[in-house]
Amino acid sequence: MNDDTKAQIKRAYEKKCEEFHAEVDNNVELRDLDSCLEAYNKAFEDWRYWYEGGKSSDCMGWKDFHILIETLDELIEKLIQ
């Protein structure tokens, strides 16, 4: 994957995150790809604790990961057309 495609994916992902966070509340917290993956890892760990009887999951981390996958899906569709 070339650098232009990587930059396009990152810009599209950050835009979608910004739109989502703006809908949730007025304090938009723009996340980059690294913080998204970190939030996903935390969400997965939290889910395991919850599943095993410990604590609740981090839904925001899950939602950010969903936004990333949705962004990649849309960009891949454009690239293969």
mmCIF file of the N, C-alpha and C atoms, coordinates in Angstrom:
data_MODEL
# 
_entry.id   MODEL 
# 
loop_
_atom_site.group_PDB 
_atom_site.id 
_atom_site.type_symbol 
_atom_site.label_atom_id 
_atom_site.label_alt_id 
_atom_site.label_comp_id 
_atom_site.label_asym_id 
_atom_site.label_entity_id 
_atom_site.label_seq_id 
_atom_site.pdbx_PDB_ins_code 
_atom_site.Cartn_x 
_atom_site.Cartn_y 
_atom_site.Cartn_z 
_atom_site.occupancy 
_atom_site.B_iso_or_equiv 
_atom_site.pdbx_formal_charge 
_atom_site.auth_seq_id 
_atom_site.auth_comp_id 
_atom_site.auth_asym_id 
_atom_site.auth_atom_id 
_atom_site.pdbx_PDB_model_num 
ATOM 1   N N  . MET A 1 1  ? 0.856   -1.169  0.000   1.00 0.00 ? 1  MET A N  1 
ATOM 2   C CA . MET A 1 1  ? 0.000   0.000   0.000   1.00 0.00 ? 1  MET A CA 1 
ATOM 3   C C  . MET A 1 1  ? 0.906   1.238   0.000   1.00 0.00 ? 1  MET A C  1 
ATOM 4   N N  . ASN A 1 2  ? 0.631   2.157   -0.927  1.00 0.00 ? 2  ASN A N  1 
ATOM 5   C CA . ASN A 1 2  ? 1.495   3.335   -1.014  1.00 0.00 ? 2  ASN A CA 1 
ATOM 6   C C  . ASN A 1 2  ? 1.113   4.380   0.036   1.00 0.00 ? 2  ASN A C  1 
ATOM 7   N N  . ASP A 1 3  ? 1.988   5.384   0.210   1.00 0.00 ? 3  ASP A N  1 
ATOM 8   C CA . ASP A 1 3  ? 1.793   6.401   1.248   1.00 0.00 ? 3  ASP A CA 1 
ATOM 9   C C  . ASP A 1 3  ? 0.547   7.247   1.019   1.00 0.00 ? 3  ASP A C  1 
ATOM 10  N N  . ASP A 1 4  ? 0.204   7.517   -0.246  1.00 0.00 ? 4  ASP A N  1 
ATOM 11  C CA . ASP A 1 4  ? -1.003  8.300   -0.534  1.00 0.00 ? 4  ASP A CA 1 
ATOM 12  C C  . ASP A 1 4  ? -2.264  7.572   -0.063  1.00 0.00 ? 4  ASP A C  1 
ATOM 13  N N  . THR A 1 5  ? -2.312  6.269   -0.303  1.00 0.00 ? 5  THR A N  1 
ATOM 14  C CA . THR A 1 5  ? -3.468  5.478   0.127   1.00 0.00 ? 5  THR A CA 1 
ATOM 15  C C  . THR A 1 5  ? -3.553  5.442   1.647   1.00 0.00 ? 5  THR A C  1 
ATOM 16  N N  . LYS A 1 6  ? -2.406  5.265   2.317   1.00 0.00 ? 6  LYS A N  1 
ATOM 17  C CA . LYS A 1 6  ? -2.384  5.270   3.780   1.00 0.00 ? 6  LYS A CA 1 
ATOM 18  C C  . LYS A 1 6  ? -2.883  6.604   4.322   1.00 0.00 ? 6  LYS A C  1 
ATOM 19  N N  . ALA A 1 7  ? -2.435  7.699   3.724   1.00 0.00 ? 7  ALA A N  1 
ATOM 20  C CA . ALA A 1 7  ? -2.863  9.033   4.167   1.00 0.00 ? 7  ALA A CA 1 
ATOM 21  C C  . ALA A 1 7  ? -4.358  9.225   3.938   1.00 0.00 ? 7  ALA A C  1 
ATOM 22  N N  . GLN A 1 8  ? -4.868  8.721   2.819   1.00 0.00 ? 8  GLN A N  1 
ATOM 23  C CA . GLN A 1 8  ? -6.299  8.826   2.515   1.00 0.00 ? 8  GLN A CA 1 
ATOM 24  C C  . GLN A 1 8  ? -7.127  8.060   3.550   1.00 0.00 ? 8  GLN A C  1 
ATOM 25  N N  . ILE A 1 9  ? -6.688  6.866   3.908   1.00 0.00 ? 9  ILE A N  1 
ATOM 26  C CA . ILE A 1 9  ? -7.387  6.065   4.913   1.00 0.00 ? 9  ILE A CA 1 
ATOM 27  C C  . ILE A 1 9  ? -7.398  6.796   6.252   1.00 0.00 ? 9  ILE A C  1 
ATOM 28  N N  . LYS A 1 10 ? -6.240  7.331   6.640   1.00 0.00 ? 10 LYS A N  1 
ATOM 29  C CA . LYS A 1 10 ? -6.144  8.033   7.927   1.00 0.00 ? 10 LYS A CA 1 
ATOM 30  C C  . LYS A 1 10 ? -7.054  9.257   7.951   1.00 0.00 ? 10 LYS A C  1 
ATOM 31  N N  . ARG A 1 11 ? -7.057  10.056  6.882   1.00 0.00 ? 11 ARG A N  1 
ATOM 32  C CA . ARG A 1 11 ? -7.913  11.255  6.829   1.00 0.00 ? 11 ARG A CA 1 
ATOM 33  C C  . ARG A 1 11 ? -9.390  10.883  6.893   1.00 0.00 ? 11 ARG A C  1 
ATOM 34  N N  . ALA A 1 12 ? -9.784  9.858   6.134   1.00 0.00 ? 12 ALA A N  1 
ATOM 35  C CA . ALA A 1 12 ? -11.190 9.446   6.113   1.00 0.00 ? 12 ALA A CA 1 
ATOM 36  C C  . ALA A 1 12 ? -11.618 8.911   7.477   1.00 0.00 ? 12 ALA A C  1 
ATOM 37  N N  . TYR A 1 13 ? -10.748 8.130   8.117   1.00 0.00 ? 13 TYR A N  1 
ATOM 38  C CA . TYR A 1 13 ? -11.047 7.599   9.452   1.00 0.00 ? 13 TYR A CA 1 
ATOM 39  C C  . TYR A 1 13 ? -11.209 8.732   10.460  1.00 0.00 ? 13 TYR A C  1 
ATOM 40  N N  . GLU A 1 14 ? -10.269 9.671   10.472  1.00 0.00 ? 14 GLU A N  1 
ATOM 41  C CA . GLU A 1 14 ? -10.324 10.772  11.432  1.00 0.00 ? 14 GLU A CA 1 
ATOM 42  C C  . GLU A 1 14 ? -11.566 11.626  11.225  1.00 0.00 ? 14 GLU A C  1 
ATOM 43  N N  . LYS A 1 15 ? -11.963 11.813  9.965   1.00 0.00 ? 15 LYS A N  1 
ATOM 44  C CA . LYS A 1 15 ? -13.177 12.586  9.677   1.00 0.00 ? 15 LYS A CA 1 
ATOM 45  C C  . LYS A 1 15 ? -14.407 11.874  10.232  1.00 0.00 ? 15 LYS A C  1 
ATOM 46  N N  . LYS A 1 16 ? -14.492 10.552  10.023  1.00 0.00 ? 16 LYS A N  1 
ATOM 47  C CA . LYS A 1 16 ? -15.633 9.793   10.540  1.00 0.00 ? 16 LYS A CA 1 
ATOM 48  C C  . LYS A 1 16 ? -15.668 9.820   12.067  1.00 0.00 ? 16 LYS A C  1 
ATOM 49  N N  . CYS A 1 17 ? -14.517 9.703   12.710  1.00 0.00 ? 17 CYS A N  1 
ATOM 50  C CA . CYS A 1 17 ? -14.469 9.769   14.173  1.00 0.00 ? 17 CYS A CA 1 
ATOM 51  C C  . CYS A 1 17 ? -14.935 11.138  14.653  1.00 0.00 ? 17 CYS A C  1 
ATOM 52  N N  . GLU A 1 18 ? -14.476 12.175  13.983  1.00 0.00 ? 18 GLU A N  1 
ATOM 53  C CA . GLU A 1 18 ? -14.869 13.528  14.366  1.00 0.00 ? 18 GLU A CA 1 
ATOM 54  C C  . GLU A 1 18 ? -16.390 13.686  14.249  1.00 0.00 ? 18 GLU A C  1 
ATOM 55  N N  . GLU A 1 19 ? -16.967 13.191  13.164  1.00 0.00 ? 19 GLU A N  1 
ATOM 56  C CA . GLU A 1 19 ? -18.420 13.271  12.975  1.00 0.00 ? 19 GLU A CA 1 
ATOM 57  C C  . GLU A 1 19 ? -19.161 12.496  14.063  1.00 0.00 ? 19 GLU A C  1 
ATOM 58  N N  . PHE A 1 20 ? -18.672 11.300  14.391  1.00 0.00 ? 20 PHE A N  1 
ATOM 59  C CA . PHE A 1 20 ? -19.328 10.498  15.422  1.00 0.00 ? 20 PHE A CA 1 
ATOM 60  C C  . PHE A 1 20 ? -19.268 11.184  16.776  1.00 0.00 ? 20 PHE A C  1 
ATOM 61  N N  . HIS A 1 21 ? -18.081 11.654  17.160  1.00 0.00 ? 21 HIS A N  1 
ATOM 62  C CA . HIS A 1 21 ? -17.930 12.299  18.469  1.00 0.00 ? 21 HIS A CA 1 
ATOM 63  C C  . HIS A 1 21 ? -18.740 13.587  18.545  1.00 0.00 ? 21 HIS A C  1 
ATOM 64  N N  . ALA A 1 22 ? -18.895 14.283  17.432  1.00 0.00 ? 22 ALA A N  1 
ATOM 65  C CA . ALA A 1 22 ? -19.715 15.501  17.410  1.00 0.00 ? 22 ALA A CA 1 
ATOM 66  C C  . ALA A 1 22 ? -21.177 15.151  17.653  1.00 0.00 ? 22 ALA A C  1 
ATOM 67  N N  . GLU A 1 23 ? -21.619 14.010  17.151  1.00 0.00 ? 23 GLU A N  1 
ATOM 68  C CA . GLU A 1 23 ? -22.997 13.576  17.381  1.00 0.00 ? 23 GLU A CA 1 
ATOM 69  C C  . GLU A 1 23 ? -23.216 13.188  18.839  1.00 0.00 ? 23 GLU A C  1 
ATOM 70  N N  . VAL A 1 24 ? -22.222 12.553  19.452  1.00 0.00 ? 24 VAL A N  1 
ATOM 71  C CA . VAL A 1 24 ? -22.360 12.072  20.824  1.00 0.00 ? 24 VAL A CA 1 
ATOM 72  C C  . VAL A 1 24 ? -22.422 13.238  21.804  1.00 0.00 ? 24 VAL A C  1 
ATOM 73  N N  . ASP A 1 25 ? -21.507 14.169  21.684  1.00 0.00 ? 25 ASP A N  1 
ATOM 74  C CA . ASP A 1 25 ? -21.541 15.358  22.536  1.00 0.00 ? 25 ASP A CA 1 
ATOM 75  C C  . ASP A 1 25 ? -20.775 16.488  21.864  1.00 0.00 ? 25 ASP A C  1 
ATOM 76  N N  . ASN A 1 26 ? -20.813 17.634  22.454  1.00 0.00 ? 26 ASN A N  1 
ATOM 77  C CA . ASN A 1 26 ? -20.183 18.804  21.833  1.00 0.00 ? 26 ASN A CA 1 
ATOM 78  C C  . ASN A 1 26 ? -18.676 18.844  22.022  1.00 0.00 ? 26 ASN A C  1 
ATOM 79  N N  . ASN A 1 27 ? -18.134 17.992  22.859  1.00 0.00 ? 27 ASN A N  1 
ATOM 80  C CA . ASN A 1 27 ? -16.689 17.944  23.078  1.00 0.00 ? 27 ASN A CA 1 
ATOM 81  C C  . ASN A 1 27 ? -16.071 16.934  22.116  1.00 0.00 ? 27 ASN A C  1 
ATOM 82  N N  . VAL A 1 28 ? -15.755 17.392  20.922  1.00 0.00 ? 28 VAL A N  1 
ATOM 83  C CA . VAL A 1 28 ? -15.213 16.493  19.905  1.00 0.00 ? 28 VAL A CA 1 
ATOM 84  C C  . VAL A 1 28 ? -13.767 16.160  20.255  1.00 0.00 ? 28 VAL A C  1 
ATOM 85  N N  . GLU A 1 29 ? -13.494 14.872  20.382  1.00 0.00 ? 29 GLU A N  1 
ATOM 86  C CA . GLU A 1 29 ? -12.138 14.418  20.651  1.00 0.00 ? 29 GLU A CA 1 
ATOM 87  C C  . GLU A 1 29 ? -11.680 13.616  19.437  1.00 0.00 ? 29 GLU A C  1 
ATOM 88  N N  . LEU A 1 30 ? -10.907 14.247  18.580  1.00 0.00 ? 30 LEU A N  1 
ATOM 89  C CA . LEU A 1 30 ? -10.439 13.595  17.364  1.00 0.00 ? 30 LEU A CA 1 
ATOM 90  C C  . LEU A 1 30 ? -9.363  12.573  17.726  1.00 0.00 ? 30 LEU A C  1 
ATOM 91  N N  . ARG A 1 31 ? -9.557  11.353  17.306  1.00 0.00 ? 31 ARG A N  1 
ATOM 92  C CA . ARG A 1 31 ? -8.601  10.293  17.625  1.00 0.00 ? 31 ARG A CA 1 
ATOM 93  C C  . ARG A 1 31 ? -7.828  9.906   16.377  1.00 0.00 ? 31 ARG A C  1 
ATOM 94  N N  . ASP A 1 32 ? -6.571  9.585   16.556  1.00 0.00 ? 32 ASP A N  1 
ATOM 95  C CA . ASP A 1 32 ? -5.794  9.100   15.424  1.00 0.00 ? 32 ASP A CA 1 
ATOM 96  C C  . ASP A 1 32 ? -5.826  7.564   15.424  1.00 0.00 ? 32 ASP A C  1 
ATOM 97  N N  . LEU A 1 33 ? -5.229  6.974   14.415  1.00 0.00 ? 33 LEU A N  1 
ATOM 98  C CA . LEU A 1 33 ? -5.295  5.523   14.255  1.00 0.00 ? 33 LEU A CA 1 
ATOM 99  C C  . LEU A 1 33 ? -4.697  4.787   15.450  1.00 0.00 ? 33 LEU A C  1 
ATOM 100 N N  . ASP A 1 34 ? -3.552  5.264   15.963  1.00 0.00 ? 34 ASP A N  1 
ATOM 101 C CA . ASP A 1 34 ? -2.922  4.594   17.098  1.00 0.00 ? 34 ASP A CA 1 
ATOM 102 C C  . ASP A 1 34 ? -3.820  4.597   18.328  1.00 0.00 ? 34 ASP A C  1 
ATOM 103 N N  . SER A 1 35 ? -4.465  5.745   18.613  1.00 0.00 ? 35 SER A N  1 
ATOM 104 C CA . SER A 1 35 ? -5.330  5.787   19.795  1.00 0.00 ? 35 SER A CA 1 
ATOM 105 C C  . SER A 1 35 ? -6.580  4.940   19.584  1.00 0.00 ? 35 SER A C  1 
ATOM 106 N N  . CYS A 1 36 ? -7.023  4.813   18.322  1.00 0.00 ? 36 CYS A N  1 
ATOM 107 C CA . CYS A 1 36 ? -8.162  3.935   18.036  1.00 0.00 ? 36 CYS A CA 1 
ATOM 108 C C  . CYS A 1 36 ? -7.810  2.493   18.377  1.00 0.00 ? 36 CYS A C  1 
ATOM 109 N N  . LEU A 1 37 ? -6.656  2.030   17.910  1.00 0.00 ? 37 LEU A N  1 
ATOM 110 C CA . LEU A 1 37 ? -6.260  0.647   18.168  1.00 0.00 ? 37 LEU A CA 1 
ATOM 111 C C  . LEU A 1 37 ? -6.020  0.415   19.654  1.00 0.00 ? 37 LEU A C  1 
ATOM 112 N N  . GLU A 1 38 ? -5.467  1.419   20.336  1.00 0.00 ? 38 GLU A N  1 
ATOM 113 C CA . GLU A 1 38 ? -5.271  1.323   21.781  1.00 0.00 ? 38 GLU A CA 1 
ATOM 114 C C  . GLU A 1 38 ? -6.624  1.213   22.494  1.00 0.00 ? 38 GLU A C  1 
ATOM 115 N N  . ALA A 1 39 ? -7.602  2.032   22.062  1.00 0.00 ? 39 ALA A N  1 
ATOM 116 C CA . ALA A 1 39 ? -8.940  1.978   22.657  1.00 0.00 ? 39 ALA A CA 1 
ATOM 117 C C  . ALA A 1 39 ? -9.593  0.625   22.385  1.00 0.00 ? 39 ALA A C  1 
ATOM 118 N N  . TYR A 1 40 ? -9.372  0.071   21.197  1.00 0.00 ? 40 TYR A N  1 
ATOM 119 C CA . TYR A 1 40 ? -9.928  -1.244  20.885  1.00 0.00 ? 40 TYR A CA 1 
ATOM 120 C C  . TYR A 1 40 ? -9.325  -2.306  21.797  1.00 0.00 ? 40 TYR A C  1 
ATOM 121 N N  . ASN A 1 41 ? -8.003  -2.258  21.990  1.00 0.00 ? 41 ASN A N  1 
ATOM 122 C CA . ASN A 1 41 ? -7.358  -3.220  22.881  1.00 0.00 ? 41 ASN A CA 1 
ATOM 123 C C  . ASN A 1 41 ? -7.930  -3.128  24.288  1.00 0.00 ? 41 ASN A C  1 
ATOM 124 N N  . LYS A 1 42 ? -8.119  -1.894  24.777  1.00 0.00 ? 42 LYS A N  1 
ATOM 125 C CA . LYS A 1 42 ? -8.690  -1.691  26.112  1.00 0.00 ? 42 LYS A CA 1 
ATOM 126 C C  . LYS A 1 42 ? -10.122 -2.220  26.159  1.00 0.00 ? 42 LYS A C  1 
ATOM 127 N N  . ALA A 1 43 ? -10.895 -1.946  25.105  1.00 0.00 ? 43 ALA A N  1 
ATOM 128 C CA . ALA A 1 43 ? -12.280 -2.419  25.070  1.00 0.00 ? 43 ALA A CA 1 
ATOM 129 C C  . ALA A 1 43 ? -12.329 -3.943  25.113  1.00 0.00 ? 43 ALA A C  1 
ATOM 130 N N  . PHE A 1 44 ? -11.426 -4.592  24.375  1.00 0.00 ? 44 PHE A N  1 
ATOM 131 C CA . PHE A 1 44 ? -11.407 -6.051  24.368  1.00 0.00 ? 44 PHE A CA 1 
ATOM 132 C C  . PHE A 1 44 ? -11.048 -6.591  25.746  1.00 0.00 ? 44 PHE A C  1 
ATOM 133 N N  . GLU A 1 45 ? -10.034 -5.976  26.388  1.00 0.00 ? 45 GLU A N  1 
ATOM 134 C CA . GLU A 1 45 ? -9.653  -6.397  27.733  1.00 0.00 ? 45 GLU A CA 1 
ATOM 135 C C  . GLU A 1 45 ? -10.809 -6.194  28.706  1.00 0.00 ? 45 GLU A C  1 
ATOM 136 N N  . ASP A 1 46 ? -11.476 -5.033  28.624  1.00 0.00 ? 46 ASP A N  1 
ATOM 137 C CA . ASP A 1 46 ? -12.616 -4.754  29.504  1.00 0.00 ? 46 ASP A CA 1 
ATOM 138 C C  . ASP A 1 46 ? -13.737 -5.757  29.272  1.00 0.00 ? 46 ASP A C  1 
ATOM 139 N N  . TRP A 1 47 ? -13.971 -6.084  27.989  1.00 0.00 ? 47 TRP A N  1 
ATOM 140 C CA . TRP A 1 47 ? -15.017 -7.055  27.686  1.00 0.00 ? 47 TRP A CA 1 
ATOM 141 C C  . TRP A 1 47 ? -14.688 -8.392  28.322  1.00 0.00 ? 47 TRP A C  1 
ATOM 142 N N  . ARG A 1 48 ? -13.452 -8.817  28.258  1.00 0.00 ? 48 ARG A N  1 
ATOM 143 C CA . ARG A 1 48 ? -13.074 -10.099 28.862  1.00 0.00 ? 48 ARG A CA 1 
ATOM 144 C C  . ARG A 1 48 ? -13.311 -10.082 30.365  1.00 0.00 ? 48 ARG A C  1 
ATOM 145 N N  . TYR A 1 49 ? -12.947 -8.960  31.017  1.00 0.00 ? 49 TYR A N  1 
ATOM 146 C CA . TYR A 1 49 ? -13.194 -8.860  32.461  1.00 0.00 ? 49 TYR A CA 1 
ATOM 147 C C  . TYR A 1 49 ? -14.688 -8.941  32.754  1.00 0.00 ? 49 TYR A C  1 
ATOM 148 N N  . TRP A 1 50 ? -15.489 -8.243  31.950  1.00 0.00 ? 50 TRP A N  1 
ATOM 149 C CA . TRP A 1 50 ? -16.940 -8.255  32.141  1.00 0.00 ? 50 TRP A CA 1 
ATOM 150 C C  . TRP A 1 50 ? -17.476 -9.668  31.916  1.00 0.00 ? 50 TRP A C  1 
ATOM 151 N N  . TYR A 1 51 ? -17.034 -10.291 30.831  1.00 0.00 ? 51 TYR A N  1 
ATOM 152 C CA . TYR A 1 51 ? -17.482 -11.641 30.490  1.00 0.00 ? 51 TYR A CA 1 
ATOM 153 C C  . TYR A 1 51 ? -17.122 -12.625 31.598  1.00 0.00 ? 51 TYR A C  1 
ATOM 154 N N  . GLU A 1 52 ? -15.958 -12.382 32.196  1.00 0.00 ? 52 GLU A N  1 
ATOM 155 C CA . GLU A 1 52 ? -15.501 -13.267 33.267  1.00 0.00 ? 52 GLU A CA 1 
ATOM 156 C C  . GLU A 1 52 ? -16.003 -12.812 34.636  1.00 0.00 ? 52 GLU A C  1 
ATOM 157 N N  . GLY A 1 53 ? -16.883 -11.801 34.676  1.00 0.00 ? 53 GLY A N  1 
ATOM 158 C CA . GLY A 1 53 ? -17.486 -11.385 35.936  1.00 0.00 ? 53 GLY A CA 1 
ATOM 159 C C  . GLY A 1 53 ? -16.811 -10.210 36.611  1.00 0.00 ? 53 GLY A C  1 
ATOM 160 N N  . GLY A 1 54 ? -15.980 -9.451  35.888  1.00 0.00 ? 54 GLY A N  1 
ATOM 161 C CA . GLY A 1 54 ? -15.232 -8.357  36.498  1.00 0.00 ? 54 GLY A CA 1 
ATOM 162 C C  . GLY A 1 54 ? -15.832 -6.983  36.338  1.00 0.00 ? 54 GLY A C  1 
ATOM 163 N N  . LYS A 1 55 ? -15.814 -6.432  35.116  1.00 0.00 ? 55 LYS A N  1 
ATOM 164 C CA . LYS A 1 55 ? -16.288 -5.058  34.922  1.00 0.00 ? 55 LYS A CA 1 
ATOM 165 C C  . LYS A 1 55 ? -16.908 -4.875  33.542  1.00 0.00 ? 55 LYS A C  1 
ATOM 166 N N  . SER A 1 56 ? -17.493 -3.704  33.316  1.00 0.00 ? 56 SER A N  1 
ATOM 167 C CA . SER A 1 56 ? -18.194 -3.452  32.050  1.00 0.00 ? 56 SER A CA 1 
ATOM 168 C C  . SER A 1 56 ? -17.229 -3.115  30.919  1.00 0.00 ? 56 SER A C  1 
ATOM 169 N N  . SER A 1 57 ? -17.732 -3.182  29.696  1.00 0.00 ? 57 SER A N  1 
ATOM 170 C CA . SER A 1 57 ? -16.896 -2.929  28.524  1.00 0.00 ? 57 SER A CA 1 
ATOM 171 C C  . SER A 1 57 ? -16.790 -1.447  28.205  1.00 0.00 ? 57 SER A C  1 
ATOM 172 N N  . ASP A 1 58 ? -15.813 -1.101  27.378  1.00 0.00 ? 58 ASP A N  1 
ATOM 173 C CA . ASP A 1 58 ? -15.584 0.276   26.933  1.00 0.00 ? 58 ASP A CA 1 
ATOM 174 C C  . ASP A 1 58 ? -16.239 0.431   25.563  1.00 0.00 ? 58 ASP A C  1 
ATOM 175 N N  . CYS A 1 59 ? -17.499 0.830   25.545  1.00 0.00 ? 59 CYS A N  1 
ATOM 176 C CA . CYS A 1 59 ? -18.253 0.902   24.288  1.00 0.00 ? 59 CYS A CA 1 
ATOM 177 C C  . CYS A 1 59 ? -17.669 1.919   23.319  1.00 0.00 ? 59 CYS A C  1 
ATOM 178 N N  . MET A 1 60 ? -17.104 3.019   23.825  1.00 0.00 ? 60 MET A N  1 
ATOM 179 C CA . MET A 1 60 ? -16.543 4.032   22.941  1.00 0.00 ? 60 MET A CA 1 
ATOM 180 C C  . MET A 1 60 ? -15.365 3.451   22.151  1.00 0.00 ? 60 MET A C  1 
ATOM 181 N N  . GLY A 1 61 ? -14.532 2.652   22.798  1.00 0.00 ? 61 GLY A N  1 
ATOM 182 C CA . GLY A 1 61 ? -13.435 2.003   22.088  1.00 0.00 ? 61 GLY A CA 1 
ATOM 183 C C  . GLY A 1 61 ? -13.951 1.082   21.003  1.00 0.00 ? 61 GLY A C  1 
ATOM 184 N N  . TRP A 1 62 ? -14.999 0.346   21.307  1.00 0.00 ? 62 TRP A N  1 
ATOM 185 C CA . TRP A 1 62 ? -15.593 -0.539  20.308  1.00 0.00 ? 62 TRP A CA 1 
ATOM 186 C C  . TRP A 1 62 ? -16.131 0.267   19.142  1.00 0.00 ? 62 TRP A C  1 
ATOM 187 N N  . LYS A 1 63 ? -16.801 1.395   19.433  1.00 0.00 ? 63 LYS A N  1 
ATOM 188 C CA . LYS A 1 63 ? -17.391 2.206   18.364  1.00 0.00 ? 63 LYS A CA 1 
ATOM 189 C C  . LYS A 1 63 ? -16.300 2.788   17.473  1.00 0.00 ? 63 LYS A C  1 
ATOM 190 N N  . ASP A 1 64 ? -15.206 3.248   18.064  1.00 0.00 ? 64 ASP A N  1 
ATOM 191 C CA . ASP A 1 64 ? -14.116 3.780   17.251  1.00 0.00 ? 64 ASP A CA 1 
ATOM 192 C C  . ASP A 1 64 ? -13.544 2.706   16.331  1.00 0.00 ? 64 ASP A C  1 
ATOM 193 N N  . PHE A 1 65 ? -13.429 1.471   16.819  1.00 0.00 ? 65 PHE A N  1 
ATOM 194 C CA . PHE A 1 65 ? -12.924 0.393   15.981  1.00 0.00 ? 65 PHE A CA 1 
ATOM 195 C C  . PHE A 1 65 ? -13.903 0.114   14.841  1.00 0.00 ? 65 PHE A C  1 
ATOM 196 N N  . HIS A 1 66 ? -15.197 0.156   15.144  1.00 0.00 ? 66 HIS A N  1 
ATOM 197 C CA . HIS A 1 66 ? -16.223 -0.030  14.113  1.00 0.00 ? 66 HIS A CA 1 
ATOM 198 C C  . HIS A 1 66 ? -16.102 1.050   13.034  1.00 0.00 ? 66 HIS A C  1 
ATOM 199 N N  . ILE A 1 67 ? -15.867 2.292   13.457  1.00 0.00 ? 67 ILE A N  1 
ATOM 200 C CA . ILE A 1 67 ? -15.704 3.393   12.499  1.00 0.00 ? 67 ILE A CA 1 
ATOM 201 C C  . ILE A 1 67 ? -14.502 3.124   11.596  1.00 0.00 ? 67 ILE A C  1 
ATOM 202 N N  . LEU A 1 68 ? -13.406 2.635   12.162  1.00 0.00 ? 68 LEU A N  1 
ATOM 203 C CA . LEU A 1 68 ? -12.215 2.327   11.368  1.00 0.00 ? 68 LEU A CA 1 
ATOM 204 C C  . LEU A 1 68 ? -12.533 1.264   10.317  1.00 0.00 ? 68 LEU A C  1 
ATOM 205 N N  . ILE A 1 69 ? -13.193 0.190   10.706  1.00 0.00 ? 69 ILE A N  1 
ATOM 206 C CA . ILE A 1 69 ? -13.528 -0.885  9.770   1.00 0.00 ? 69 ILE A CA 1 
ATOM 207 C C  . ILE A 1 69 ? -14.466 -0.374  8.681   1.00 0.00 ? 69 ILE A C  1 
ATOM 208 N N  . GLU A 1 70 ? -15.453 0.428   9.066   1.00 0.00 ? 70 GLU A N  1 
ATOM 209 C CA . GLU A 1 70 ? -16.390 1.006   8.097   1.00 0.00 ? 70 GLU A CA 1 
ATOM 210 C C  . GLU A 1 70 ? -15.651 1.899   7.092   1.00 0.00 ? 70 GLU A C  1 
ATOM 211 N N  . THR A 1 71 ? -14.705 2.689   7.584   1.00 0.00 ? 71 THR A N  1 
ATOM 212 C CA . THR A 1 71 ? -13.910 3.567   6.717   1.00 0.00 ? 71 THR A CA 1 
ATOM 213 C C  . THR A 1 71 ? -13.102 2.752   5.716   1.00 0.00 ? 71 THR A C  1 
ATOM 214 N N  . LEU A 1 72 ? -12.419 1.718   6.206   1.00 0.00 ? 72 LEU A N  1 
ATOM 215 C CA . LEU A 1 72 ? -11.622 0.869   5.318   1.00 0.00 ? 72 LEU A CA 1 
ATOM 216 C C  . LEU A 1 72 ? -12.503 0.205   4.268   1.00 0.00 ? 72 LEU A C  1 
ATOM 217 N N  . ASP A 1 73 ? -13.672 -0.264  4.672   1.00 0.00 ? 73 ASP A N  1 
ATOM 218 C CA . ASP A 1 73 ? -14.599 -0.907  3.741   1.00 0.00 ? 73 ASP A CA 1 
ATOM 219 C C  . ASP A 1 73 ? -14.993 0.046   2.615   1.00 0.00 ? 73 ASP A C  1 
ATOM 220 N N  . GLU A 1 74 ? -15.345 1.284   2.968   1.00 0.00 ? 74 GLU A N  1 
ATOM 221 C CA . GLU A 1 74 ? -15.750 2.264   1.956   1.00 0.00 ? 74 GLU A CA 1 
ATOM 222 C C  . GLU A 1 74 ? -14.604 2.601   1.002   1.00 0.00 ? 74 GLU A C  1 
ATOM 223 N N  . LEU A 1 75 ? -13.400 2.778   1.550   1.00 0.00 ? 75 LEU A N  1 
ATOM 224 C CA . LEU A 1 75 ? -12.261 3.129   0.699   1.00 0.00 ? 75 LEU A CA 1 
ATOM 225 C C  . LEU A 1 75 ? -11.847 1.971   -0.203  1.00 0.00 ? 75 LEU A C  1 
ATOM 226 N N  . ILE A 1 76 ? -11.925 0.756   0.305   1.00 0.00 ? 76 ILE A N  1 
ATOM 227 C CA . ILE A 1 76 ? -11.587 -0.408  -0.517  1.00 0.00 ? 76 ILE A CA 1 
ATOM 228 C C  . ILE A 1 76 ? -12.579 -0.543  -1.664  1.00 0.00 ? 76 ILE A C  1 
ATOM 229 N N  . GLU A 1 77 ? -13.863 -0.323  -1.384  1.00 0.00 ? 77 GLU A N  1 
ATOM 230 C CA . GLU A 1 77 ? -14.880 -0.353  -2.444  1.00 0.00 ? 77 GLU A CA 1 
ATOM 231 C C  . GLU A 1 77 ? -14.536 0.634   -3.557  1.00 0.00 ? 77 GLU A C  1 
ATOM 232 N N  . LYS A 1 78 ? -14.128 1.853   -3.183  1.00 0.00 ? 78 LYS A N  1 
ATOM 233 C CA . LYS A 1 78 ? -13.771 2.872   -4.177  1.00 0.00 ? 78 LYS A CA 1 
ATOM 234 C C  . LYS A 1 78 ? -12.555 2.447   -4.991  1.00 0.00 ? 78 LYS A C  1 
ATOM 235 N N  . LEU A 1 79 ? -11.577 1.819   -4.319  1.00 0.00 ? 79 LEU A N  1 
ATOM 236 C CA . LEU A 1 79 ? -10.350 1.427   -5.005  1.00 0.00 ? 79 LEU A CA 1 
ATOM 237 C C  . LEU A 1 79 ? -10.573 0.296   -6.007  1.00 0.00 ? 79 LEU A C  1 
ATOM 238 N N  . ILE A 1 80 ? -11.512 -0.610  -5.728  1.00 0.00 ? 80 ILE A N  1 
ATOM 239 C CA . ILE A 1 80 ? -11.704 -1.752  -6.629  1.00 0.00 ? 80 ILE A CA 1 
ATOM 240 C C  . ILE A 1 80 ? -12.711 -1.478  -7.736  1.00 0.00 ? 80 ILE A C  1 
ATOM 241 N N  . GLN A 1 81 ? -13.366 -0.336  -7.709  1.00 0.00 ? 81 GLN A N  1 
ATOM 242 C CA . GLN A 1 81 ? -14.325 -0.020  -8.772  1.00 0.00 ? 81 GLN A CA 1 
ATOM 243 C C  . GLN A 1 81 ? -13.630 0.467   -10.009 1.00 0.00 ? 81 GLN A C  1 
# 
